[in-house]
Amino acid sequence: MANSKPNIILINCDDLGYGDIACYGSKVNLTPYIDQLAAEGLKLTDFYMASPVCSPSRAAMLTGSYPQRVGIPNVLRPVSEIGLNPKEETISSMLKKDGYRTKLIGKWHLGDQQEFLPSKHGFDEYFGIPYSNDMGKMIPNPNSDPQRKNFPPLPLMRDNDVIQEQPAQEGITERYTEDAVKFLRENQNNSFFLYFAHMHVHRPILVSRRFTKTAKNGRYGAAVEAIDWSVGVILHELRNLGIDQNTIVIFTSDNGSNANLGGSNDPLRGTKGTTWEGGMRLPLIIRWPEKIKPATISNAVATSMDLLPTLASITENSLQENNIIDGENIESILFQPENDFHHKPFFYYLQNTLCAVRSEQWKLHVVRSERTKNRTGGTGGFGTRAVLKSKKVLELYDLSKDPHEDHNVASENPEIVKELSSYLENCRKELGDEAKQVQGSKRRLPGKVENPVPLTTFDPNTPVMWAEYDIDEYG
């Protein structure tokens, strides 16, 4: 007998931009199954991740708190001494305590030490690559970021163990999807939480020929269509098992596209690694046939941090006491989208620098940090050829009229600038701001180990056959 509580599937893509799927405006990528998801559920137009890069974005989504609050403001590299603190409550740990079967498939990127792996954060099972797919051994290149030359071989893990080094990436999406289907079949009579964190479309982009031979947008389009195929397989399996009516399917992406490999953040300005809208505003689609009206579109502001408190309410779970959560319960957006929902101010951070705030339709930039070159391989957006340049600004945009952030209206709206500036000051006191040299009084510590060890080790005396994706510039 199936559990009455809803199953939950959270699909999180890597570097998929706002304009990369058809139901959000793409004319070059074919995404019929993702479009079907939107046609049968709710599509949000103003949904935000809490960071424009990988690790902080994922930390915020799982914990319901800004990455600065939980001590993960930067991208984590292999053999990092820090990771997401196991004391933090996550969507997975909350649901596991409630009897859910929990699994993560794909990218973790919140610490590769045994103390920080998914099993320490409420996941019963794990299958995937624990960080970005370019953070492995590469063919030597004198122009590469020096730090990445020392990366150990890329690990593919099953639970806490490495089962393969430098796995062929062309077939990873198929392997992940096969594992997801197996999990669904094994748990069709249990309540389950599946977090499916895709490798695509992070570089290097390697896709099986079944997708590249038909895609109109090169390898990038093939990777998007591989994601779409995977979504279709999961939806088909849910129907076959007779559990689709009581399964919540959530689809999103961790940050904006690089937009230099075939990706698109249109109609938004900016890319991954920036606090323009294109770096942090992402697709969000939620399907739950028993509860959410089909073909619903909401323009309400919402964030990834809202998922934890919202899912806690839906599953009738209480959150940890005395633990600040920055997200809000957005059930009213899901179930009464015709009603106005006024989200509290949302803050745009890049690393530890507070750059901007949004309240209602207004967005105020006070610092702009941008990359000098649009290059992110193996560095999380902050490599030697992706140097950050920061400058102070005072720019106000009405996003309801100007989503591309072209027309600064600060001088015409001094009272709005004053109000939003006060929100920034309050946030700065809690979460800190490197630009103002403020530490923040309500930040929690990440997990930390004294002597981190690599999951894999490269032996230069062992013969090596380089794969195509081991070339640094392959994208």
N, C-alpha and C positions, 0 to 999 in steps of 0.2 A: 504494500500500500504506500503510495507516494506521500511524502511529507506535505503538509498543507502550506508550509512556508515557501516562498518563491525561490527557485533556483536563480543564480546570478552569474552572468557571463560578462566580463569586462574585457573588451578588445581594445588594446592600446597600440597604435602604430608608432613608428619611429621616423621623425622628420617629415611626416605627411602634412602638406600645407592646406590652408583653408580652401584654396581653389583647385585641389587635386582630385576631387571626386565629382561626378556628374551632378548629383543633387545639390552641390554647392557651387556649380557653375562651370566645371571643366568641360571643354569641348574636345579634348584630345584623349582622355582616359576613359575607357569603358568600365563602368562600375554598376552593372544591373542589380547585383545582389545587395550592395550597400544602398542603392536607390530604393530597392524593395523594402529594406529595413526602415528607411525614412517614410516611405509611403504607408507602412503599417504601424508607424509609431510617431514619435515626437522629434522634431529637428529644432535645435537651438541655433540662433544666428549670432549671439553675443556671449559665447562661452569661452572661458579663459583657463589656461594652465598658469601655475604660479611662478614659472620660470621659462625663459626661452631656450634652455638647454636641458640635457637628459636627466642626470641624477637628481637635481633639485626638484624638477617637475614631478618625477616619480615619487619622491619622498613626500611631497605635499599632497599628492592624490591619495596615497595610501593612509596618511596620518590625519588628514583634514586640517593641517597646520602649514603656515608658511615655511618654506625650507630654512629660512633664517632662524625660525623658532626652534626647529628640531636639529639644528647644527649641520645641515647638509646644503650650504649655499653654492657649492662648487661641484663640478664634474669630478667623479672619482675615477682614478686610474687603477690599473692592476697593481696589486700588492700595496694598496693604501692601508695606512694604519687606522683609519677611521671608517665607520659605516653607520647605518641607521641603528640607533640605540635599541636593543631588544626590549627595553622598558616601554618604548612607545607603543601605544595601541594602534593597530592598523585594521583596515577592513577585514583582512584575512584572520587576524588573531581574534577579533570580535566575533566573527561568524564561526570560527572553529570552536570557541567556548560555547556557542549555542548549538553545537552538534552538527554543523555543516561539514561535509567533506571538502577540502580545499586543495587547489592545485595551481601552481604557476607554470606556464609554458612560455619560454622565450627569454627575453632580456630582463635581468634583475637590476643591476647597476646601482646597488645600494650597499656595496661592501662585499669583497671576495674572500674575506677571512672566514674561517669556520664559525666564528662568533656572530657573524652578520648575515649568513646565508638565509635563504627563504625559510628553511626549517625552524629558524629562531624567531620567525615573525608570523607564525600561525599557518604555514603551508604544510599540509601532510605530504605533498609530493612536489617535486621540481624536475623539469626537463628543459634545458636550455643553455644558452651562452650567458655567463653572469655579468657581462658588460658589453660595450659596443663591439660590433663585429669587425672593426678595423684595429682593435687593440690587441693584436697578436703579432707574431713574428713576421717581419716584412723583409723583402729583398733589400739589401743595403742601398741607401740613396743618400748622397752627401747633402742634399738639400732638405732632408726631412728634419722635423723637430728632433733634436738630439735625445730628448727623453724617451721618445717612442722607439728608438733603436734598441732599447733594453727591455722592451716588452717580452714576456715569456710567450710560448706558443698558446694560441687561442684555445681555451678549453670548452668542450661540450660536456655538460654535467647531467647526471641522473641523481637526484636527491643531493647528497653531500659529496659525491664521488665524481671524478673526471672519468668519462668513458671513452673520450676521443680527443685527440689534439689536432688543431688545424683542420676542422671538418670541412668538407666540400660544401660551399654555401649555396650552390645552385638549387639543391634539393631541400634546403632547411625548411622552407615554408610547408612543403609536402610532409616532411617528417613531423613537424610541429602539429599540423592539422590531423594527421593520422593518430598522433598521441592524444589529441583533444577528443576525437571520436571515441577512442578506447575508454577515456575517462568518463565520457557521457554515458556510454553503454554500461559501464561498471556501476554507475551511481544513479541510474534512472529511477530507482526507488528511494533514493536519499535526497535530502536537500544538499545542494552543492554550490560552491563558488569556484569558478574557473577564471583566472586572470591570464589572458592570452596576450602576451607582449611581443608583437611581431618584430622581426629583424628589419624588414623593409619599412621605409625606403632609405635607410642609412647607408652611406657609402662604406665600402665598395659595393656597388649594385651588381649582384650576380643572381641571375634568374634562369630557371630551366627553359629549354627551347620551346616547350609547349606554350609559353607565354610570349617569348621574344619574337616568335615567327608571325604572330598576329597583331602585336601592339603597334599603334600608330605613333607612339611617343617614345620610341627607342627603349633602352633598358629601363629607364625610369617608369615609363608607362607600363612596361611588362611587370615591374615590381608592384605597381598599384593594382594591376589586374590579377596578380597572384594573391594579393590580400583579398580582393573581391571574391575570387574563386574560393578561398578559405572560408569567408563569411557564408557563401552559398552552401558549402558542405555542412557547416555547423547548423544553419537553419534547416536544411534538409534532414539532418540527423535528428534534430529536436522534434520535427514533425513525425518522422518515422517511429520515434520512441513514444510519441503521444504526450510529450511534456512541454511542447512549445507554448501552450496557453498560460502556463504558470512559470515561465522562465523570463526573467528580465535580461535583455541583451543591450549592453551599452557599448557604443563605438566612438572612439576618439583618437587623438594623437598627442604625443608628449610635448611637441613644440612645432614652430613653423618650419617650412621648407627652406633649404639653402637657396632654392630658386635659380641655381646655376647649372643644374644637371637635367632640366626638364620639368622641375617642380614649379608650383605656382601658389602664391598666397593671395592672388587677386580676389576681391578688389581692394585688398589691404596693402599698406605700405610696410616695407621692412622684411626681414628674413629671420631665420633662426639666429639666436645670439644677439638680438636687438629687442628693445622695448617698444618699438613701433608695434602697431596692431598685428602686423604680419608675423611677428615673432611669438606672440602669446595668445592670440585669438584663434581658436581651433574648431573644427567640426565636433558636434556632439549629437548623437542620435540615440534615442532610448526606445526600445520596443517592449511592450508588456501587454499582450492582447486582452487580458482580463481587466485591465485597469486604464490603460492609456488609449485615448481616441486616435484612430489612424489619421495619417496625413495632417498632423498638427504641426504648426510652426509657431515658435515663441521668440520674441525679440527681447525677452527679459535677460538681464545680466545674471550669469551664474558662473561658478568656478569649479575646478576639479576638487577643491577642498570641501565642497558641499556634498560630495558623494558619501563620505563616511557618515555624517550626521543624518543624511537622508535615508541611507540604507539601514542605519540603526533604527530609525523610526519605522520604516516599512517592515522590518523583521522583528520589531518589538524588543530591541536590545537597548540597554542603557550604556552610556559611555563612561569611561573612568572619571571619577570625581577628582577635583583639584587639578585638572589637566586642561589648560587652555586650548580650545579648538577654534580655529579661525573660520571654518566653514559654517554654512547655515543649512537648515532643513529646507529644501526646495520642493517638497511634495506638492505645494500648491501650483508650481509651474507644471508639474507632471499631470496633475489631475484636474486642475481648474485653470488652464492656460489663458482663459478669457479674462481672468481677474488680474489686476495690476499687482506685480510683485516688485518691491523696492529693496534691492540688495544693498547691504552696507558697502562703504567705499572699498574698492579693490586697489591694491598697491602693486606696482610693477618694479620688481627688483632685478638687477643683473649682478650676480654674485652677492656682495654685501652692500652694494650701492643702491639707494632708494632713488629711482629715476622718475616715477610718475604715479599719478593716482587717477582713478575713474570713479565718479559718482553720478548716477543717472546717465545722461547723455554726454556729460562733460569729462574731458580728460586734460589734466595739467601735467606737462613735462617740466621738470626742474633740472634734470641732468640727462645728458644723452651720451651713452657709451656705444660706440660702433666699431666694428672690425674694419681694419684697413684693407683686408682682402677677404673675399668670400670663400674661405677654405677651412674645413673643419676636421679633416681626417685624423683620427686617433687622439685628438686633443680636446674633444668636447666643445669645440668652437674657440679655443683659446691657445692655439699653437703659435709657433714662431712666425708663421706667415699669416696669422690672424690676430695681429696686435690690437688691443683695445685702445681707443682714443676717447677720452671723456671730456665733456665741456659743460659748463653751466648754461642753462637756457631758462626762459620763462615763456612757454607756449601753451595756449589753451585751444582745444579743438572741440567742436560740437560733432560728436561721432554720428549723431542721427542724420546729419546733413553732409558730413565730410569724413567718411570712414577711411579715406586715404591720407588724412591728416595733412592737407595742403594749405589750409587757411587759418593762420594764427589770429584768434579773436580775443587775445588777452587784454589788449588796450580798451576794447569796447565793453568788457565785463569785469571790472575791478572787484566787485563784490563776490563774484563766483571764484575768482582767483584767490581772494582772501579766505573764503570758506574752504576751498580745497587745500590751500596751504596749511590751514589749521589741522586738517586730517593728516597731512604729511608729518607735521610736527608731533602729533600724538603717536603715530606709527613709529617714528624715529626713536621716541623714548622707549618704546617696548622692544622693537626688533633691531634697532641700531641703524647706522648709516655711515659707511666708510667715507663718503664724500664730506661729511660733517664731523668725522672722527668721534661718532657717538657709538657706544658699545651696545646699548639696549639692555633693559633691566629684566626682561621676561623671556629670555632665551634658554633653551634646554641644551644639555650637552649631547653630542653624538656619542656613539660607542667608540672605544679606542683600545687597541692592543699595543703592547710594547714592541714586539718583534714580529712584524707581519712576514708571512712566508708565501711564496708563489704557489699557485695551484698546479702549475706545470714548470718544467725546467728544460731549457734548450742545451743540448750537448753539441758543441761545435765539431766534435770528432765523429759524430754520427752522420752518415750520408743523408742529405736532404733533397727532396724533389719539390721545387717551388711550384705553387699553384698560381693560376692567373691572378687571383685576388690578392696574392702576396705582393703585388706591385703597388707601391705607395700611391701612385696617381690614378689607379683604376677606379673610375666612377662612371 
